[in-house]
């Protein structure tokens, strides 16, 4: 009888202990971005997708960016070409530029018509990036 009671008490004691089952999930969610920090730019007919995960971009976009239609599409395309070219040049030189800022190259083809919305969001992200990180991509100061 004693042989059964001791393991039974041990099982009851372990079962009564409180463990925080959310330790792993809390750690994962602390570093994961909120849904409001993610901007998805996609065009399913062209089969591409751009996802911007930056904590302050969404609020900056709604608070500081010029409204849609303020700039012409050709203006946005021209600025995006300049910004992306410089971005890619810096991404290719990790010994010279901060790899935390320029982690990967951007595949922006000037011969593809991405549409106004995509160019608008890329342009505004590039402006936001330059202001937030005190960088200058191109020969002119960024303006929202």
N, C-alpha and C positions, 0 to 999 in steps of 0.2 A: 504494500500500500504506500509506503514511504517512497518507493521508486517511482510511483505515478504522481504523487503530490508535488515533489520537488520540480520535475520538468513542467508540470501544469502551472505551478506558481511562477516559474521563470517565463513561461509563455504569456501569462496574464500580465506580469510586470512589464514585459517588452511591449505588449499590445497597448498598455495604458500610457506609455510614453508618447509625448506629443512631438511629432516631427513636422517641420515646415516643408510641406510638399512643393511649395512654390519657389524654392530657392533657385532652381535652374531656370524656371520661366521668368523670375524677376531679373536675373542677371541677363538673360537674352533680351528682354524688352527694354532694359535700361539703355542699351547701345543701339537698338534698332530704331530707324527713323519713324516718325509719326506719319500718318497718311497725309497730313497737311503739308509735310516737307517734301513730298514727292510730286514732281511735275512730269507727266507722261506726254510725249509728243509722238504721234504715230500717224502713218498713212498706210492703211492696209493694201491699197491698190499698188503702191510702190514697194511694198514689203520692207519697210524700215521702221525703226522705233528708236526714239531717244528718251532716256529717262534721266531726269535731273533730280538728284537727291542732295539738297543743300538746305540746311536748317532755316536760313533766313530769306531765301529767294522768293517764296510764295508771298510772304507779307510785304517784302520790298516791291514785288511786281504790282501788287494792288495799291501800295501807298506812294510809290515814287515814279513808276514808269508812265510815259506818255500813253494816252488812250489808243486803242486800235484804230487805225486809219490816219493817225497823225503823220506817220512817215509813209512814203510810197514803198511799194514792194521792191522796186529797183534799188532804192536807197538802202533798204535792209539787206538785200542780197550783196550789194557792194561792200557794206561794212562787215557783214558776216564773212565774206571772203578774206578780207584783211585780218580780222580777228582770228579766224580759224587758221589761216596760214601762219601767223605769228605763234599761236598756241601750239601748233604741230611742230614748228621749229624748236620751241622750248621743250616740248615733250621728248624730242630726239636728242636733247643735250642734258641728260640727268646730272652730269658732273657740274654743270653750270647753273641750272635752275632747280628750284625746290621740287622734288619728286612728289611731295604731298599735294602740291598745287596742280602740277601737270602730270597726272598719273598715266594717261593714255592719249593717243592721238584721236582726233575727230575726223571722221570720214564725211566731209562736206564737199559734194561735187557741184561745181558751178554750172554744169551743163544739165543738171536735173532741176526741174521745176517743183520745188517743195511746197509751194503755196504760201499765202500771206501769213497764216497763223504760225506755221513752223518757223519761218524767218523772223517773225515778230518775237517769238519766245526765245529763239537762239540769240538774237540780237540783245534782248533785254537781259538774258543770263550773262552774256559776255560783259555788258555794262556793269551789272551787279557784281560779277566776279572781280572786275578791275577795281571798283570802288571798295569792296569789302576786303580785298587782299592787297590794296595799295600797289597794284600792278598797272602797266600801261601796254596794251597790245596795239601797236600801230603808232603812227606819228602824231596822234591827237589825243587830247584828254577825253575820257568817256563822259558822256552826258546822258542822263536819263530821259 
